[in-house]
Every structure is written in C-alpha cells, then in structure tokens.
Amino acid sequence: MKSETQISTEIADYLTKRGIFNLRLNAGRVKKGGSWIYLMPEGTPDRLCIVNKQAVFLEVKKPGEKATAKQLAMHDEIRSSGGIVAIVESVEDTAKVLRGL
C-alpha cells in the first residue's frame, strides 16, 4: 500500500503536469536547534491548488483512513470562507474533484 506521502507526490505531479499551481502545506511544528518552528495550524489540509481562480484544498489520505476532528473543523472553516476542500486518496479522486469545478 502506498504511503500518504507517495500519494501526495503523485497528486502534485498530476497537478503540475496540467499546469495547475499547487503547494504542499506542512502543519504542526518542528524543532530546530533549541527552538520550535511553527508551520501551518494543525488540521490544515495537505495540498493547496488554484483552479479556475478558486482555492482548492486537498486532504490526502491513504485508502480507508479518516480525517481527524481537527482536520474536519479546519475543512468547515475553509468552506465557510469560500474555499473548496476535498478528501482524496488518489490521483483519480483528485481528477474527479477538479472535473466538478
């Protein structure tokens, strides 16, 4: 079974080959030296892409995995701000989401 990182990389390659702007969004924090570096807030979706002038956030999951409560709360916040959020498990899921826009 592919890891979430492998799936996300395949999705990034798919988006890039189609000329779709996309970024990996890293959430949480990392320790560097004696200090913490804070990244995106916990629950932030894994990828952001811009499609037809719309912000589309992709929560990448391995097949059968579920989003956490923090992720679902962030998804609600993004949607209430006008963004689009989808949970995807593959390039095929991503293509379906984009076709629906």
Phi and psi restraints in degrees (range 20) as a CNS / XPLOR table:
assign (resid 1 and name C) (resid 2 and name N)
       (resid 2 and name CA) (resid 2 and name C) 1.0 -72.5 20.0 2
assign (resid 2 and name N) (resid 2 and name CA)
       (resid 2 and name C) (resid 3 and name N) 1.0 149.3 20.0 2
assign (resid 2 and name C) (resid 3 and name N)
       (resid 3 and name CA) (resid 3 and name C) 1.0 -80.6 20.0 2
assign (resid 3 and name N) (resid 3 and name CA)
       (resid 3 and name C) (resid 4 and name N) 1.0 163.8 20.0 2
assign (resid 3 and name C) (resid 4 and name N)
       (resid 4 and name CA) (resid 4 and name C) 1.0 -59.7 20.0 2
assign (resid 4 and name N) (resid 4 and name CA)
       (resid 4 and name C) (resid 5 and name N) 1.0 -37.9 20.0 2
assign (resid 4 and name C) (resid 5 and name N)
       (resid 5 and name CA) (resid 5 and name C) 1.0 -63.0 20.0 2
assign (resid 5 and name N) (resid 5 and name CA)
       (resid 5 and name C) (resid 6 and name N) 1.0 -42.7 20.0 2
assign (resid 5 and name C) (resid 6 and name N)
       (resid 6 and name CA) (resid 6 and name C) 1.0 -62.9 20.0 2
assign (resid 6 and name N) (resid 6 and name CA)
       (resid 6 and name C) (resid 7 and name N) 1.0 -43.2 20.0 2
assign (resid 6 and name C) (resid 7 and name N)
       (resid 7 and name CA) (resid 7 and name C) 1.0 -63.1 20.0 2
assign (resid 7 and name N) (resid 7 and name CA)
       (resid 7 and name C) (resid 8 and name N) 1.0 -44.2 20.0 2
assign (resid 7 and name C) (resid 8 and name N)
       (resid 8 and name CA) (resid 8 and name C) 1.0 -62.0 20.0 2
assign (resid 8 and name N) (resid 8 and name CA)
       (resid 8 and name C) (resid 9 and name N) 1.0 -39.8 20.0 2
assign (resid 8 and name C) (resid 9 and name N)
       (resid 9 and name CA) (resid 9 and name C) 1.0 -64.5 20.0 2
assign (resid 9 and name N) (resid 9 and name CA)
       (resid 9 and name C) (resid 10 and name N) 1.0 -42.6 20.0 2
assign (resid 9 and name C) (resid 10 and name N)
       (resid 10 and name CA) (resid 10 and name C) 1.0 -62.0 20.0 2
assign (resid 10 and name N) (resid 10 and name CA)
       (resid 10 and name C) (resid 11 and name N) 1.0 -40.8 20.0 2
assign (resid 10 and name C) (resid 11 and name N)
       (resid 11 and name CA) (resid 11 and name C) 1.0 -65.4 20.0 2
assign (resid 11 and name N) (resid 11 and name CA)
       (resid 11 and name C) (resid 12 and name N) 1.0 -42.9 20.0 2
assign (resid 11 and name C) (resid 12 and name N)
       (resid 12 and name CA) (resid 12 and name C) 1.0 -59.9 20.0 2
assign (resid 12 and name N) (resid 12 and name CA)
       (resid 12 and name C) (resid 13 and name N) 1.0 -44.5 20.0 2
assign (resid 12 and name C) (resid 13 and name N)
       (resid 13 and name CA) (resid 13 and name C) 1.0 -62.0 20.0 2
assign (resid 13 and name N) (resid 13 and name CA)
       (resid 13 and name C) (resid 14 and name N) 1.0 -43.8 20.0 2
assign (resid 13 and name C) (resid 14 and name N)
       (resid 14 and name CA) (resid 14 and name C) 1.0 -58.8 20.0 2
assign (resid 14 and name N) (resid 14 and name CA)
       (resid 14 and name C) (resid 15 and name N) 1.0 -48.1 20.0 2
assign (resid 14 and name C) (resid 15 and name N)
       (resid 15 and name CA) (resid 15 and name C) 1.0 -65.0 20.0 2
assign (resid 15 and name N) (resid 15 and name CA)
       (resid 15 and name C) (resid 16 and name N) 1.0 -44.9 20.0 2
assign (resid 15 and name C) (resid 16 and name N)
       (resid 16 and name CA) (resid 16 and name C) 1.0 -62.2 20.0 2
assign (resid 16 and name N) (resid 16 and name CA)
       (resid 16 and name C) (resid 17 and name N) 1.0 -43.3 20.0 2
assign (resid 16 and name C) (resid 17 and name N)
       (resid 17 and name CA) (resid 17 and name C) 1.0 -62.4 20.0 2
assign (resid 17 and name N) (resid 17 and name CA)
       (resid 17 and name C) (resid 18 and name N) 1.0 -24.8 20.0 2
assign (resid 17 and name C) (resid 18 and name N)
       (resid 18 and name CA) (resid 18 and name C) 1.0 -94.9 20.0 2
assign (resid 18 and name N) (resid 18 and name CA)
       (resid 18 and name C) (resid 19 and name N) 1.0 7.1 20.0 2
assign (resid 18 and name C) (resid 19 and name N)
       (resid 19 and name CA) (resid 19 and name C) 1.0 73.0 20.0 2
assign (resid 19 and name N) (resid 19 and name CA)
       (resid 19 and name C) (resid 20 and name N) 1.0 23.5 20.0 2
assign (resid 19 and name C) (resid 20 and name N)
       (resid 20 and name CA) (resid 20 and name C) 1.0 -96.2 20.0 2
assign (resid 20 and name N) (resid 20 and name CA)
       (resid 20 and name C) (resid 21 and name N) 1.0 121.5 20.0 2
assign (resid 20 and name C) (resid 21 and name N)
       (resid 21 and name CA) (resid 21 and name C) 1.0 -58.9 20.0 2
assign (resid 21 and name N) (resid 21 and name CA)
       (resid 21 and name C) (resid 22 and name N) 1.0 131.5 20.0 2
assign (resid 21 and name C) (resid 22 and name N)
       (resid 22 and name CA) (resid 22 and name C) 1.0 -152.8 20.0 2
assign (resid 22 and name N) (resid 22 and name CA)
       (resid 22 and name C) (resid 23 and name N) 1.0 150.7 20.0 2
assign (resid 22 and name C) (resid 23 and name N)
       (resid 23 and name CA) (resid 23 and name C) 1.0 -135.6 20.0 2
assign (resid 23 and name N) (resid 23 and name CA)
       (resid 23 and name C) (resid 24 and name N) 1.0 149.7 20.0 2
assign (resid 23 and name C) (resid 24 and name N)
       (resid 24 and name CA) (resid 24 and name C) 1.0 -88.8 20.0 2
assign (resid 24 and name N) (resid 24 and name CA)
       (resid 24 and name C) (resid 25 and name N) 1.0 129.0 20.0 2
assign (resid 24 and name C) (resid 25 and name N)
       (resid 25 and name CA) (resid 25 and name C) 1.0 -107.1 20.0 2
assign (resid 25 and name N) (resid 25 and name CA)
       (resid 25 and name C) (resid 26 and name N) 1.0 115.2 20.0 2
assign (resid 25 and name C) (resid 26 and name N)
       (resid 26 and name CA) (resid 26 and name C) 1.0 -94.8 20.0 2
assign (resid 26 and name N) (resid 26 and name CA)
       (resid 26 and name C) (resid 27 and name N) 1.0 128.6 20.0 2
assign (resid 26 and name C) (resid 27 and name N)
       (resid 27 and name CA) (resid 27 and name C) 1.0 -110.0 20.0 2
assign (resid 27 and name N) (resid 27 and name CA)
       (resid 27 and name C) (resid 28 and name N) 1.0 162.1 20.0 2
assign (resid 27 and name C) (resid 28 and name N)
       (resid 28 and name CA) (resid 28 and name C) 1.0 99.0 20.0 2
assign (resid 28 and name N) (resid 28 and name CA)
       (resid 28 and name C) (resid 29 and name N) 1.0 -141.3 20.0 2
assign (resid 28 and name C) (resid 29 and name N)
       (resid 29 and name CA) (resid 29 and name C) 1.0 -152.1 20.0 2
assign (resid 29 and name N) (resid 29 and name CA)
       (resid 29 and name C) (resid 30 and name N) 1.0 156.3 20.0 2
assign (resid 29 and name C) (resid 30 and name N)
       (resid 30 and name CA) (resid 30 and name C) 1.0 -133.3 20.0 2
assign (resid 30 and name N) (resid 30 and name CA)
       (resid 30 and name C) (resid 31 and name N) 1.0 149.9 20.0 2
assign (resid 30 and name C) (resid 31 and name N)
       (resid 31 and name CA) (resid 31 and name C) 1.0 -96.0 20.0 2
assign (resid 31 and name N) (resid 31 and name CA)
       (resid 31 and name C) (resid 32 and name N) 1.0 128.6 20.0 2
assign (resid 31 and name C) (resid 32 and name N)
       (resid 32 and name CA) (resid 32 and name C) 1.0 -128.3 20.0 2
assign (resid 32 and name N) (resid 32 and name CA)
       (resid 32 and name C) (resid 33 and name N) 1.0 116.3 20.0 2
assign (resid 32 and name C) (resid 33 and name N)
       (resid 33 and name CA) (resid 33 and name C) 1.0 64.2 20.0 2
assign (resid 33 and name N) (resid 33 and name CA)
       (resid 33 and name C) (resid 34 and name N) 1.0 -127.7 20.0 2
assign (resid 33 and name C) (resid 34 and name N)
       (resid 34 and name CA) (resid 34 and name C) 1.0 -101.1 20.0 2
assign (resid 34 and name N) (resid 34 and name CA)
       (resid 34 and name C) (resid 35 and name N) 1.0 10.2 20.0 2
assign (resid 34 and name C) (resid 35 and name N)
       (resid 35 and name CA) (resid 35 and name C) 1.0 -120.8 20.0 2
assign (resid 35 and name N) (resid 35 and name CA)
       (resid 35 and name C) (resid 36 and name N) 1.0 153.3 20.0 2
assign (resid 35 and name C) (resid 36 and name N)
       (resid 36 and name CA) (resid 36 and name C) 1.0 -93.4 20.0 2
assign (resid 36 and name N) (resid 36 and name CA)
       (resid 36 and name C) (resid 37 and name N) 1.0 137.4 20.0 2
assign (resid 36 and name C) (resid 37 and name N)
       (resid 37 and name CA) (resid 37 and name C) 1.0 -107.8 20.0 2
assign (resid 37 and name N) (resid 37 and name CA)
       (resid 37 and name C) (resid 38 and name N) 1.0 120.9 20.0 2
assign (resid 37 and name C) (resid 38 and name N)
       (resid 38 and name CA) (resid 38 and name C) 1.0 -91.0 20.0 2
assign (resid 38 and name N) (resid 38 and name CA)
       (resid 38 and name C) (resid 39 and name N) 1.0 130.1 20.0 2
assign (resid 38 and name C) (resid 39 and name N)
       (resid 39 and name CA) (resid 39 and name C) 1.0 -98.7 20.0 2
assign (resid 39 and name N) (resid 39 and name CA)
       (resid 39 and name C) (resid 40 and name N) 1.0 -145.8 20.0 2
assign (resid 39 and name C) (resid 40 and name N)
       (resid 40 and name CA) (resid 40 and name C) 1.0 -68.0 20.0 2
assign (resid 40 and name N) (resid 40 and name CA)
       (resid 40 and name C) (resid 41 and name N) 1.0 156.7 20.0 2
assign (resid 40 and name C) (resid 41 and name N)
       (resid 41 and name CA) (resid 41 and name C) 1.0 -60.9 20.0 2
assign (resid 41 and name N) (resid 41 and name CA)
       (resid 41 and name C) (resid 42 and name N) 1.0 150.4 20.0 2
assign (resid 41 and name C) (resid 42 and name N)
       (resid 42 and name CA) (resid 42 and name C) 1.0 -56.2 20.0 2
assign (resid 42 and name N) (resid 42 and name CA)
       (resid 42 and name C) (resid 43 and name N) 1.0 140.1 20.0 2
assign (resid 42 and name C) (resid 43 and name N)
       (resid 43 and name CA) (resid 43 and name C) 1.0 95.1 20.0 2
assign (resid 43 and name N) (resid 43 and name CA)
       (resid 43 and name C) (resid 44 and name N) 1.0 -9.2 20.0 2
assign (resid 43 and name C) (resid 44 and name N)
       (resid 44 and name CA) (resid 44 and name C) 1.0 -63.4 20.0 2
assign (resid 44 and name N) (resid 44 and name CA)
       (resid 44 and name C) (resid 45 and name N) 1.0 133.4 20.0 2
assign (resid 44 and name C) (resid 45 and name N)
       (resid 45 and name CA) (resid 45 and name C) 1.0 -58.0 20.0 2
assign (resid 45 and name N) (resid 45 and name CA)
       (resid 45 and name C) (resid 46 and name N) 1.0 160.6 20.0 2
assign (resid 45 and name C) (resid 46 and name N)
       (resid 46 and name CA) (resid 46 and name C) 1.0 -72.7 20.0 2
assign (resid 46 and name N) (resid 46 and name CA)
       (resid 46 and name C) (resid 47 and name N) 1.0 -34.4 20.0 2
assign (resid 46 and name C) (resid 47 and name N)
       (resid 47 and name CA) (resid 47 and name C) 1.0 -134.2 20.0 2
assign (resid 47 and name N) (resid 47 and name CA)
       (resid 47 and name C) (resid 48 and name N) 1.0 147.9 20.0 2
assign (resid 47 and name C) (resid 48 and name N)
       (resid 48 and name CA) (resid 48 and name C) 1.0 -122.7 20.0 2
assign (resid 48 and name N) (resid 48 and name CA)
       (resid 48 and name C) (resid 49 and name N) 1.0 132.5 20.0 2
assign (resid 48 and name C) (resid 49 and name N)
       (resid 49 and name CA) (resid 49 and name C) 1.0 -136.0 20.0 2
assign (resid 49 and name N) (resid 49 and name CA)
       (resid 49 and name C) (resid 50 and name N) 1.0 158.0 20.0 2
assign (resid 49 and name C) (resid 50 and name N)
       (resid 50 and name CA) (resid 50 and name C) 1.0 -113.2 20.0 2
assign (resid 50 and name N) (resid 50 and name CA)
       (resid 50 and name C) (resid 51 and name N) 1.0 119.6 20.0 2
assign (resid 50 and name C) (resid 51 and name N)
       (resid 51 and name CA) (resid 51 and name C) 1.0 -132.0 20.0 2
assign (resid 51 and name N) (resid 51 and name CA)
       (resid 51 and name C) (resid 52 and name N) 1.0 123.8 20.0 2
assign (resid 51 and name C) (resid 52 and name N)
       (resid 52 and name CA) (resid 52 and name C) 1.0 50.9 20.0 2
assign (resid 52 and name N) (resid 52 and name CA)
       (resid 52 and name C) (resid 53 and name N) 1.0 43.7 20.0 2
assign (resid 52 and name C) (resid 53 and name N)
       (resid 53 and name CA) (resid 53 and name C) 1.0 64.3 20.0 2
assign (resid 53 and name N) (resid 53 and name CA)
       (resid 53 and name C) (resid 54 and name N) 1.0 22.3 20.0 2
assign (resid 53 and name C) (resid 54 and name N)
       (resid 54 and name CA) (resid 54 and name C) 1.0 -117.7 20.0 2
assign (resid 54 and name N) (resid 54 and name CA)
       (resid 54 and name C) (resid 55 and name N) 1.0 140.0 20.0 2
assign (resid 54 and name C) (resid 55 and name N)
       (resid 55 and name CA) (resid 55 and name C) 1.0 -80.0 20.0 2
assign (resid 55 and name N) (resid 55 and name CA)
       (resid 55 and name C) (resid 56 and name N) 1.0 121.1 20.0 2
assign (resid 55 and name C) (resid 56 and name N)
       (resid 56 and name CA) (resid 56 and name C) 1.0 -120.5 20.0 2
assign (resid 56 and name N) (resid 56 and name CA)
       (resid 56 and name C) (resid 57 and name N) 1.0 118.0 20.0 2
assign (resid 56 and name C) (resid 57 and name N)
       (resid 57 and name CA) (resid 57 and name C) 1.0 -101.2 20.0 2
assign (resid 57 and name N) (resid 57 and name CA)
       (resid 57 and name C) (resid 58 and name N) 1.0 134.5 20.0 2
assign (resid 57 and name C) (resid 58 and name N)
       (resid 58 and name CA) (resid 58 and name C) 1.0 -116.5 20.0 2
assign (resid 58 and name N) (resid 58 and name CA)
       (resid 58 and name C) (resid 59 and name N) 1.0 120.6 20.0 2
assign (resid 58 and name C) (resid 59 and name N)
       (resid 59 and name CA) (resid 59 and name C) 1.0 -94.0 20.0 2
assign (resid 59 and name N) (resid 59 and name CA)
       (resid 59 and name C) (resid 60 and name N) 1.0 109.7 20.0 2
assign (resid 59 and name C) (resid 60 and name N)
       (resid 60 and name CA) (resid 60 and name C) 1.0 -89.5 20.0 2
assign (resid 60 and name N) (resid 60 and name CA)
       (resid 60 and name C) (resid 61 and name N) 1.0 129.6 20.0 2
assign (resid 60 and name C) (resid 61 and name N)
       (resid 61 and name CA) (resid 61 and name C) 1.0 -134.4 20.0 2
assign (resid 61 and name N) (resid 61 and name CA)
       (resid 61 and name C) (resid 62 and name N) 1.0 151.1 20.0 2
assign (resid 61 and name C) (resid 62 and name N)
       (resid 62 and name CA) (resid 62 and name C) 1.0 -71.8 20.0 2
assign (resid 62 and name N) (resid 62 and name CA)
       (resid 62 and name C) (resid 63 and name N) 1.0 151.1 20.0 2
assign (resid 62 and name C) (resid 63 and name N)
       (resid 63 and name CA) (resid 63 and name C) 1.0 -52.1 20.0 2
assign (resid 63 and name N) (resid 63 and name CA)
       (resid 63 and name C) (resid 64 and name N) 1.0 130.5 20.0 2
assign (resid 63 and name C) (resid 64 and name N)
       (resid 64 and name CA) (resid 64 and name C) 1.0 89.4 20.0 2
assign (resid 64 and name N) (resid 64 and name CA)
       (resid 64 and name C) (resid 65 and name N) 1.0 -14.2 20.0 2
assign (resid 64 and name C) (resid 65 and name N)
       (resid 65 and name CA) (resid 65 and name C) 1.0 -76.7 20.0 2
assign (resid 65 and name N) (resid 65 and name CA)
       (resid 65 and name C) (resid 66 and name N) 1.0 149.6 20.0 2
assign (resid 65 and name C) (resid 66 and name N)
       (resid 66 and name CA) (resid 66 and name C) 1.0 -112.1 20.0 2
assign (resid 66 and name N) (resid 66 and name CA)
       (resid 66 and name C) (resid 67 and name N) 1.0 153.2 20.0 2
assign (resid 66 and name C) (resid 67 and name N)
       (resid 67 and name CA) (resid 67 and name C) 1.0 -70.6 20.0 2
assign (resid 67 and name N) (resid 67 and name CA)
       (resid 67 and name C) (resid 68 and name N) 1.0 148.5 20.0 2
assign (resid 67 and name C) (resid 68 and name N)
       (resid 68 and name CA) (resid 68 and name C) 1.0 -78.2 20.0 2
assign (resid 68 and name N) (resid 68 and name CA)
       (resid 68 and name C) (resid 69 and name N) 1.0 167.3 20.0 2
assign (resid 68 and name C) (resid 69 and name N)
       (resid 69 and name CA) (resid 69 and name C) 1.0 -60.1 20.0 2
assign (resid 69 and name N) (resid 69 and name CA)
       (resid 69 and name C) (resid 70 and name N) 1.0 -40.5 20.0 2
assign (resid 69 and name C) (resid 70 and name N)
       (resid 70 and name CA) (resid 70 and name C) 1.0 -64.9 20.0 2
assign (resid 70 and name N) (resid 70 and name CA)
       (resid 70 and name C) (resid 71 and name N) 1.0 -38.6 20.0 2
assign (resid 70 and name C) (resid 71 and name N)
       (resid 71 and name CA) (resid 71 and name C) 1.0 -65.7 20.0 2
assign (resid 71 and name N) (resid 71 and name CA)
       (resid 71 and name C) (resid 72 and name N) 1.0 -45.2 20.0 2
assign (resid 71 and name C) (resid 72 and name N)
       (resid 72 and name CA) (resid 72 and name C) 1.0 -63.2 20.0 2
assign (resid 72 and name N) (resid 72 and name CA)
       (resid 72 and name C) (resid 73 and name N) 1.0 -37.4 20.0 2
assign (resid 72 and name C) (resid 73 and name N)
       (resid 73 and name CA) (resid 73 and name C) 1.0 -64.7 20.0 2
assign (resid 73 and name N) (resid 73 and name CA)
       (resid 73 and name C) (resid 74 and name N) 1.0 -41.1 20.0 2
assign (resid 73 and name C) (resid 74 and name N)
       (resid 74 and name CA) (resid 74 and name C) 1.0 -65.9 20.0 2
assign (resid 74 and name N) (resid 74 and name CA)
       (resid 74 and name C) (resid 75 and name N) 1.0 -39.1 20.0 2
assign (resid 74 and name C) (resid 75 and name N)
       (resid 75 and name CA) (resid 75 and name C) 1.0 -59.6 20.0 2
assign (resid 75 and name N) (resid 75 and name CA)
       (resid 75 and name C) (resid 76 and name N) 1.0 -43.6 20.0 2
assign (resid 75 and name C) (resid 76 and name N)
       (resid 76 and name CA) (resid 76 and name C) 1.0 -61.5 20.0 2
assign (resid 76 and name N) (resid 76 and name CA)
       (resid 76 and name C) (resid 77 and name N) 1.0 -41.8 20.0 2
assign (resid 76 and name C) (resid 77 and name N)
       (resid 77 and name CA) (resid 77 and name C) 1.0 -64.4 20.0 2
assign (resid 77 and name N) (resid 77 and name CA)
       (resid 77 and name C) (resid 78 and name N) 1.0 -42.2 20.0 2
assign (resid 77 and name C) (resid 78 and name N)
       (resid 78 and name CA) (resid 78 and name C) 1.0 -63.9 20.0 2
assign (resid 78 and name N) (resid 78 and name CA)
       (resid 78 and name C) (resid 79 and name N) 1.0 -45.8 20.0 2
assign (resid 78 and name C) (resid 79 and name N)
       (resid 79 and name CA) (resid 79 and name C) 1.0 -62.4 20.0 2
assign (resid 79 and name N) (resid 79 and name CA)
       (resid 79 and name C) (resid 80 and name N) 1.0 -40.3 20.0 2
assign (resid 79 and name C) (resid 80 and name N)
       (resid 80 and name CA) (resid 80 and name C) 1.0 -68.3 20.0 2
assign (resid 80 and name N) (resid 80 and name CA)
       (resid 80 and name C) (resid 81 and name N) 1.0 -17.8 20.0 2
assign (resid 80 and name C) (resid 81 and name N)
       (resid 81 and name CA) (resid 81 and name C) 1.0 -95.0 20.0 2
assign (resid 81 and name N) (resid 81 and name CA)
       (resid 81 and name C) (resid 82 and name N) 1.0 2.8 20.0 2
assign (resid 81 and name C) (resid 82 and name N)
       (resid 82 and name CA) (resid 82 and name C) 1.0 99.4 20.0 2
assign (resid 82 and name N) (resid 82 and name CA)
       (resid 82 and name C) (resid 83 and name N) 1.0 -0.3 20.0 2
assign (resid 82 and name C) (resid 83 and name N)
       (resid 83 and name CA) (resid 83 and name C) 1.0 -82.9 20.0 2
assign (resid 83 and name N) (resid 83 and name CA)
       (resid 83 and name C) (resid 84 and name N) 1.0 167.6 20.0 2
assign (resid 83 and name C) (resid 84 and name N)
       (resid 84 and name CA) (resid 84 and name C) 1.0 -112.9 20.0 2
assign (resid 84 and name N) (resid 84 and name CA)
       (resid 84 and name C) (resid 85 and name N) 1.0 135.5 20.0 2
assign (resid 84 and name C) (resid 85 and name N)
       (resid 85 and name CA) (resid 85 and name C) 1.0 -131.1 20.0 2
assign (resid 85 and name N) (resid 85 and name CA)
       (resid 85 and name C) (resid 86 and name N) 1.0 137.8 20.0 2
assign (resid 85 and name C) (resid 86 and name N)
       (resid 86 and name CA) (resid 86 and name C) 1.0 -140.5 20.0 2
assign (resid 86 and name N) (resid 86 and name CA)
       (resid 86 and name C) (resid 87 and name N) 1.0 143.3 20.0 2
assign (resid 86 and name C) (resid 87 and name N)
       (resid 87 and name CA) (resid 87 and name C) 1.0 -93.9 20.0 2
assign (resid 87 and name N) (resid 87 and name CA)
       (resid 87 and name C) (resid 88 and name N) 1.0 124.3 20.0 2
assign (resid 87 and name C) (resid 88 and name N)
       (resid 88 and name CA) (resid 88 and name C) 1.0 -126.8 20.0 2
assign (resid 88 and name N) (resid 88 and name CA)
       (resid 88 and name C) (resid 89 and name N) 1.0 147.5 20.0 2
assign (resid 88 and name C) (resid 89 and name N)
       (resid 89 and name CA) (resid 89 and name C) 1.0 -117.1 20.0 2
assign (resid 89 and name N) (resid 89 and name CA)
       (resid 89 and name C) (resid 90 and name N) 1.0 -0.2 20.0 2
assign (resid 89 and name C) (resid 90 and name N)
       (resid 90 and name CA) (resid 90 and name C) 1.0 -166.8 20.0 2
assign (resid 90 and name N) (resid 90 and name CA)
       (resid 90 and name C) (resid 91 and name N) 1.0 172.0 20.0 2
assign (resid 90 and name C) (resid 91 and name N)
       (resid 91 and name CA) (resid 91 and name C) 1.0 -62.4 20.0 2
assign (resid 91 and name N) (resid 91 and name CA)
       (resid 91 and name C) (resid 92 and name N) 1.0 -38.7 20.0 2
assign (resid 91 and name C) (resid 92 and name N)
       (resid 92 and name CA) (resid 92 and name C) 1.0 -61.7 20.0 2
assign (resid 92 and name N) (resid 92 and name CA)
       (resid 92 and name C) (resid 93 and name N) 1.0 -42.7 20.0 2
assign (resid 92 and name C) (resid 93 and name N)
       (resid 93 and name CA) (resid 93 and name C) 1.0 -60.8 20.0 2
assign (resid 93 and name N) (resid 93 and name CA)
       (resid 93 and name C) (resid 94 and name N) 1.0 -42.4 20.0 2
assign (resid 93 and name C) (resid 94 and name N)
       (resid 94 and name CA) (resid 94 and name C) 1.0 -61.8 20.0 2
assign (resid 94 and name N) (resid 94 and name CA)
       (resid 94 and name C) (resid 95 and name N) 1.0 -44.8 20.0 2
assign (resid 94 and name C) (resid 95 and name N)
       (resid 95 and name CA) (resid 95 and name C) 1.0 -59.8 20.0 2
assign (resid 95 and name N) (resid 95 and name CA)
       (resid 95 and name C) (resid 96 and name N) 1.0 -40.7 20.0 2
assign (resid 95 and name C) (resid 96 and name N)
       (resid 96 and name CA) (resid 96 and name C) 1.0 -62.6 20.0 2
assign (resid 96 and name N) (resid 96 and name CA)
       (resid 96 and name C) (resid 97 and name N) 1.0 -43.4 20.0 2
assign (resid 96 and name C) (resid 97 and name N)
       (resid 97 and name CA) (resid 97 and name C) 1.0 -60.4 20.0 2
assign (resid 97 and name N) (resid 97 and name CA)
       (resid 97 and name C) (resid 98 and name N) 1.0 -47.1 20.0 2
assign (resid 97 and name C) (resid 98 and name N)
       (resid 98 and name CA) (resid 98 and name C) 1.0 -67.5 20.0 2
assign (resid 98 and name N) (resid 98 and name CA)
       (resid 98 and name C) (resid 99 and name N) 1.0 -34.9 20.0 2
assign (resid 98 and name C) (resid 99 and name N)
       (resid 99 and name CA) (resid 99 and name C) 1.0 -64.5 20.0 2
assign (resid 99 and name N) (resid 99 and name CA)
       (resid 99 and name C) (resid 100 and name N) 1.0 -28.6 20.0 2
assign (resid 99 and name C) (resid 100 and name N)
       (resid 100 and name CA) (resid 100 and name C) 1.0 -77.7 20.0 2
assign (resid 100 and name N) (resid 100 and name CA)
       (resid 100 and name C) (resid 101 and name N) 1.0 -3.1 20.0 2
